[in-house]
Amino acid sequence: MVKSIPCHSAASCFILYNQRMFLVTGGTGFIGRALLRHMFDAGHPLRTLIRPSPRTPRLPLGVPLEVAVASLNDPRGLRAALGGVDSVIHLASAEGHGNRGDLLSTDIEGTRNLAEAAADAGVKRFVYISQLGADRMSAFAVNKAKGIAEEHIRRSGVPFTILRTSIVFGPEDHFTLPLTQLLRAAPGLFPLPGGGRAVIQPLWIEDLVTCILWTFENPEMENQTYEIGGSEYFPLRQVVETIMDVNRRRRRIVPLSMPQMRALIILMDAMFPNFPFSSYSLDYFSINRTCPVDNLTRAFGLMPARFTYRLEYLRRTPWTERLSRWSTAQRKKYAEKLRERFPALRPPE
C-alpha cells in the first residue's frame, strides 16, 4: 500500500513530480532520516518503505514523501512499492535491532526479494549500504549477511553501486550517543573489549549522504563496489576518551576479554530491553575496521570531516540555558495567543 503525503506548496510539487522517483528502505533509521532530509532539499521525489507495525514510524519532520507499507519478505507488496520507481537506496538492516534482529529474514532474504522485484520493475540503479569487511565467508554474522546480500544484488541484473562503510557517526547515531549515555551512567568504571585496541575509522553522516547522492550523478560508478571511511584511524579506547572529554566525564577504562564482554552484554541486554549495544556491536570492535583514508577523496573528490571536530551534538546543554530557551518559547506562544484573541494587538502590515 502506498500513501501520498502532500507537498507543502505547488512549486515544490512541480519540482518533485518532474524528476525520477527514489525508493528508500530504512528511512526511519539514523542514516535514512538524514538522507531523506538531504534528498528533499535537493528536490528529489521520495518514497520510503515502511514495514507493517503498530508503532508510528519516525520519519523526518517537514519532509513530504510517499510511504509504502510492505515487508521485505512480501514480494507482492515490494512490486507495488516499486511502481514508477527509477532508483532504490537500500539501507534497511536487522543489525540495528541487536539480538532481536533477524539477519536472515531482513538482510539476506529481504535484500534478495527487493533486488528481484527491482529487476522486474526495471529499476535503473540500486545503491546498497554495506559494511567494511562484508564477506559471505566471514566469521561475523553481520559481515556474512552483508556479503550474501551483496551477491544477491550483483546477480539481480540491476545496475548497482555498493558502498561498504566504516562506522557512521552523527546526531541520532547508534555509536557515539549510546557510548555517551553509558559513560554518564557508568559508576566510575567503563569496560572495553580488549582494552579498546581495535582500530576504527568514523565516517561523518553528512559525508556518507553526499557519497550516496553522488553515485546517481556519476555513471562510471555503476556496477562498482567502494570501501569508504573517515579521514583518521582511532583505537576504540581513544574514541571513548574523546567522548569523555567532550562530556567532561572521566571514567576508568577496564579491559575485558571478548568472552567476558559478550557475557556482560548478554546480561545487560536481559536486564535492560533497550540496552544500546548487542553482540553484533561487539563483533564490530573485535578486529580493525578500516580502509585507506584517501578512498573517499579518490572516488568522490570529498575530504572527510574530522571526528573530533563534529561532536558538538554530544555536549549537554546547561540547565540554565535549557530553562532560558523554554521560557522564551513560552513567552512567544503566549504572545501569539494574545494576538489571535485580540487582533488589534497585531502589528500593522
C-alpha positions as CSV (number, residue, x, y, z in Angstrom):
1,M,0.0,0.0,0.0
2,V,1.4,3.4,-1.0
3,K,0.2,6.5,0.8
4,S,0.9,10.0,-0.5
5,I,1.8,12.8,1.9
6,P,1.0,16.1,0.2
7,C,3.7,18.7,-0.6
8,H,4.0,22.0,1.2
9,S,3.5,24.1,-1.9
10,A,2.6,23.9,-5.6
11,A,6.1,24.9,-6.6
12,S,7.6,22.0,-4.6
13,C,5.1,19.6,-6.0
14,F,6.1,20.7,-9.5
15,I,9.8,20.0,-8.8
16,L,9.1,16.7,-7.1
17,Y,6.9,15.1,-9.8
18,N,9.1,16.1,-12.7
19,Q,12.1,14.1,-11.6
20,R,12.8,10.4,-11.1
21,M,11.3,8.6,-8.1
22,F,13.6,7.2,-5.4
23,L,12.6,4.4,-3.1
24,V,14.5,4.4,0.2
25,T,14.4,1.4,2.6
26,G,15.3,2.0,6.2
27,G,14.1,5.6,6.0
28,T,13.2,5.7,9.7
29,G,16.8,4.9,10.8
30,F,19.7,7.2,11.6
31,I,21.1,7.2,8.1
32,G,17.7,7.1,6.4
33,R,16.3,10.2,8.2
34,A,19.4,12.2,7.3
35,L,19.3,11.0,3.7
36,L,15.6,11.8,3.2
37,R,16.1,15.4,4.5
38,H,19.0,16.0,2.1
39,M,17.2,14.4,-0.9
40,F,14.1,16.6,-0.2
41,D,16.3,19.7,-0.1
42,A,17.8,18.6,-3.4
43,G,14.3,18.4,-4.9
44,H,14.1,14.6,-5.4
45,P,10.7,12.9,-5.3
46,L,10.8,10.4,-2.5
47,R,9.1,7.2,-1.4
48,T,10.1,5.2,1.7
49,L,9.4,1.6,2.5
50,I,7.9,1.0,6.0
51,R,7.3,-2.4,7.4
52,P,3.9,-3.0,8.9
53,S,3.9,-2.1,12.5
54,P,1.5,-0.7,15.2
55,R,4.1,1.9,16.0
56,T,4.2,5.3,14.4
57,P,7.2,5.5,12.1
58,R,9.9,8.0,13.0
59,L,10.1,9.8,9.7
60,P,11.9,13.1,9.4
61,L,9.6,16.1,10.1
62,G,8.8,18.5,7.3
63,V,9.8,16.1,4.5
64,P,6.9,15.4,2.1
65,L,7.2,11.9,0.8
66,E,5.2,8.8,-0.2
67,V,5.1,5.9,2.2
68,A,4.8,2.3,1.0
69,V,3.8,-0.1,3.7
70,A,5.2,-3.5,3.0
71,S,7.7,-6.1,4.4
72,L,10.9,-7.0,2.6
73,N,9.5,-10.6,2.7
74,D,6.4,-9.6,0.8
75,P,7.2,-9.8,-2.9
76,R,3.7,-8.6,-3.9
77,G,4.0,-5.6,-1.6
78,L,7.5,-4.8,-2.9
79,R,6.3,-4.8,-6.5
80,A,3.6,-2.3,-5.6
81,A,6.1,-0.2,-3.7
82,L,8.4,-0.1,-6.8
83,G,5.7,1.2,-9.1
84,G,7.2,4.2,-11.0
85,V,10.5,4.0,-9.1
86,D,13.7,4.6,-11.0
87,S,16.2,4.2,-8.2
88,V,16.5,2.3,-5.0
89,I,18.6,3.1,-1.9
90,H,18.7,0.1,0.4
91,L,19.5,0.9,4.0
92,A,17.2,-1.5,5.9
93,S,19.0,-4.0,8.1
94,A,18.3,-6.0,11.2
95,E,21.7,-5.1,12.7
96,G,20.2,-2.1,14.5
97,H,17.7,-4.3,16.3
98,G,20.5,-6.1,18.1
99,N,19.9,-9.7,19.3
100,R,16.2,-9.4,18.4
101,G,17.0,-8.7,14.8
102,D,16.7,-11.4,12.1
103,L,19.6,-11.0,9.7
104,L,18.5,-14.0,7.6
105,S,15.0,-12.6,7.1
106,T,15.9,-8.9,6.7
107,D,19.4,-8.6,5.3
108,I,19.7,-11.8,3.2
109,E,16.2,-12.9,2.1
110,G,14.8,-9.3,2.3
111,T,17.6,-8.0,0.1
112,R,17.1,-10.8,-2.4
113,N,13.4,-10.1,-2.6
114,L,14.0,-6.4,-3.1
115,A,16.6,-6.9,-5.8
116,E,14.5,-9.4,-7.7
117,A,11.5,-7.0,-7.5
118,A,13.7,-4.1,-8.6
119,A,14.8,-6.1,-11.7
120,D,11.2,-6.9,-12.6
121,A,10.2,-3.3,-12.2
122,G,13.0,-2.1,-14.5
123,V,14.8,-0.1,-11.8
124,K,17.8,1.8,-13.3
125,R,20.1,2.0,-10.2
126,F,20.3,0.1,-6.9
127,V,22.5,1.6,-4.2
128,Y,23.3,-0.6,-1.2
129,I,24.9,0.5,2.0
130,S,27.1,-2.4,3.2
131,Q,29.9,-2.6,5.8
132,L,33.6,-2.8,5.7
133,G,34.6,-6.5,5.9
134,A,31.4,-7.8,4.2
135,D,32.1,-11.3,3.0
136,R,29.9,-14.4,2.8
137,M,32.8,-16.4,4.3
138,S,33.2,-14.0,7.3
139,A,33.1,-15.4,10.8
140,F,31.0,-12.4,11.9
141,A,27.2,-12.6,11.5
142,V,26.6,-9.1,10.2
143,N,29.5,-9.2,7.7
144,K,28.5,-12.6,6.4
145,A,24.9,-11.4,5.9
146,K,26.1,-8.3,4.2
147,G,28.3,-10.3,1.9
148,I,25.5,-12.6,0.9
149,A,23.2,-9.6,0.3
150,E,25.8,-8.1,-2.0
151,E,25.8,-11.2,-4.1
152,H,22.0,-11.2,-4.5
153,I,22.2,-7.6,-5.7
154,R,25.0,-8.4,-8.2
155,R,23.1,-11.3,-9.6
156,S,19.9,-9.4,-10.0
157,G,20.9,-7.7,-13.2
158,V,20.0,-4.3,-11.9
159,P,22.8,-1.7,-12.3
160,F,24.2,-1.3,-8.7
161,T,26.6,0.6,-6.6
162,I,27.7,-0.9,-3.2
163,L,29.2,1.4,-0.6
164,R,31.0,-0.5,2.2
165,T,31.2,2.0,5.0
166,S,33.1,2.2,8.3
167,I,31.1,3.1,11.4
168,V,29.0,6.2,10.9
169,F,28.6,8.9,13.5
170,G,26.4,12.0,13.9
171,P,23.3,13.2,15.6
172,E,20.9,10.4,16.5
173,D,23.6,7.8,15.7
174,H,24.0,4.3,17.2
175,F,27.6,4.7,18.2
176,T,28.6,7.9,19.9
177,L,25.2,8.6,21.6
178,P,24.9,5.2,23.2
179,L,28.5,5.5,24.4
180,T,27.8,8.9,25.9
181,Q,24.7,7.5,27.7
182,L,26.7,4.6,29.1
183,L,29.6,6.8,30.2
184,R,27.2,9.1,32.0
185,A,25.6,6.1,33.8
186,A,28.8,4.2,34.5
187,P,29.8,4.1,38.2
188,G,33.4,5.2,37.8
189,L,34.5,2.2,35.6
190,F,33.9,1.6,31.9
191,P,34.7,-1.8,30.4
192,L,36.0,-2.1,26.9
193,P,36.7,-5.3,24.8
194,G,40.4,-6.0,24.7
195,G,41.0,-2.6,26.4
196,G,39.8,-0.8,23.2
197,R,42.7,-1.7,21.0
198,A,40.6,-2.3,17.9
199,V,41.1,0.4,15.3
200,I,38.1,2.2,13.7
201,Q,37.6,4.9,11.1
202,P,34.5,7.0,12.0
203,L,32.6,8.5,9.0
204,W,30.6,11.7,9.4
205,I,26.9,11.1,8.4
206,E,26.9,14.1,6.1
207,D,29.8,12.8,4.1
208,L,28.1,9.4,3.7
209,V,24.9,11.1,2.5
210,T,26.9,13.2,0.0
211,C,28.5,10.0,-1.4
212,I,25.1,8.3,-1.8
213,L,23.7,11.2,-3.8
214,W,26.9,11.5,-5.9
215,T,26.6,7.8,-7.0
216,F,23.5,8.8,-9.0
217,E,25.3,11.6,-10.8
218,N,28.3,9.5,-11.9
219,P,27.5,6.8,-14.5
220,E,31.1,5.4,-14.0
221,M,30.0,4.2,-10.6
222,E,27.6,1.6,-12.0
223,N,28.3,-2.0,-11.0
224,Q,31.1,-0.9,-8.7
225,T,31.9,-1.5,-5.0
226,Y,33.6,1.1,-2.9
227,E,35.0,1.0,0.6
228,I,34.8,4.3,2.4
229,G,35.7,5.7,5.8
230,G,36.7,8.8,7.7
231,S,40.0,10.7,7.4
232,E,41.5,9.3,10.6
233,Y,42.2,6.0,12.4
234,F,41.4,5.7,16.1
235,P,41.7,2.9,18.6
236,L,38.3,2.4,20.3
237,R,39.9,3.5,23.6
238,Q,40.9,6.9,22.1
239,V,37.3,7.4,20.8
240,V,35.9,6.7,24.3
241,E,38.4,9.1,25.9
242,T,37.5,11.8,23.3
243,I,33.8,11.4,24.2
244,M,34.7,11.6,27.9
245,D,36.5,14.9,27.2
246,V,33.5,16.3,25.3
247,N,31.1,15.4,28.1
248,R,33.6,16.2,30.9
249,R,33.0,12.8,32.4
250,R,36.1,10.8,33.3
251,R,35.8,7.0,33.8
252,R,38.5,4.4,34.4
253,I,38.7,2.1,31.4
254,V,38.7,-1.6,32.4
255,P,39.9,-4.1,29.7
256,L,37.8,-7.2,29.4
257,S,38.3,-10.2,27.2
258,M,35.8,-10.9,24.4
259,P,34.1,-13.8,26.2
260,Q,33.8,-11.6,29.3
261,M,32.5,-8.7,27.3
262,R,30.0,-10.9,25.5
263,A,28.7,-12.3,28.8
264,L,28.3,-8.8,30.2
265,I,26.4,-7.5,27.1
266,I,24.1,-10.6,27.2
267,L,23.4,-9.9,30.9
268,M,22.8,-6.2,30.4
269,D,20.5,-6.9,27.4
270,A,18.4,-9.2,29.5
271,M,18.2,-6.7,32.3
272,F,17.5,-3.7,30.1
273,P,15.4,-4.3,27.0
274,N,16.6,-1.1,25.3
275,F,20.3,-1.6,26.1
276,P,22.0,0.1,23.1
277,F,24.7,-2.4,22.3
278,S,24.5,-6.1,21.3
279,S,26.7,-8.9,20.3
280,Y,26.7,-7.5,16.8
281,S,28.2,-4.3,18.1
282,L,30.8,-6.3,19.9
283,D,31.7,-8.2,16.7
284,Y,32.4,-4.8,15.0
285,F,35.0,-4.0,17.6
286,S,36.6,-7.4,17.6
287,I,39.0,-6.6,14.7
288,N,40.3,-3.5,13.0
289,R,37.6,-1.9,10.7
290,T,39.4,0.4,8.3
291,C,40.1,1.2,4.7
292,P,42.7,3.6,3.1
293,V,42.0,7.1,4.4
294,D,42.1,8.6,0.8
295,N,39.4,6.3,-0.6
296,L,36.7,8.9,-0.2
297,T,38.8,11.6,-1.8
298,R,39.9,9.5,-4.7
299,A,36.4,8.1,-5.5
300,F,34.2,11.1,-4.6
301,G,36.5,14.1,-4.5
302,L,35.4,14.7,-0.9
303,M,37.6,15.4,2.1
304,P,36.1,13.6,5.0
305,A,35.2,15.6,8.2
306,R,37.4,15.1,11.2
307,F,35.9,13.1,14.0
308,T,36.9,15.4,16.8
309,Y,35.5,18.5,15.0
310,R,32.0,17.1,14.7
311,L,31.0,16.1,18.2
312,E,29.2,19.3,19.4
313,Y,25.9,17.4,19.4
314,L,27.1,15.3,22.3
315,R,27.6,18.3,24.6
316,R,24.9,18.5,27.3
317,T,23.3,22.0,27.4
318,P,23.4,23.5,30.9
319,W,20.1,23.5,32.7
320,T,20.1,27.3,32.9
321,E,20.3,27.6,29.1
322,R,17.6,25.0,28.7
323,L,15.4,26.9,31.1
324,S,16.0,30.2,29.2
325,R,15.1,28.6,25.9
326,W,11.9,27.1,27.4
327,S,10.9,30.4,28.9
328,T,11.5,32.3,25.7
329,A,9.4,29.7,23.8
330,Q,6.6,30.0,26.3
331,R,6.5,33.8,26.0
332,K,6.3,33.6,22.3
333,K,3.4,31.1,22.5
334,Y,1.6,33.4,25.0
335,A,2.1,36.5,22.8
336,E,0.8,34.6,19.8
337,K,-2.3,33.5,21.7
338,L,-2.9,37.1,22.7
339,R,-2.7,38.3,19.1
340,E,-5.1,35.7,18.0
341,R,-7.6,36.6,20.7
342,F,-7.1,40.4,20.3
343,P,-6.4,41.2,16.6
344,A,-5.9,44.8,17.5
345,L,-2.6,43.8,19.1
346,R,-1.2,42.6,15.7
347,P,1.5,44.9,14.2
348,P,0.3,46.8,11.1
349,E,1.2,45.3,7.8
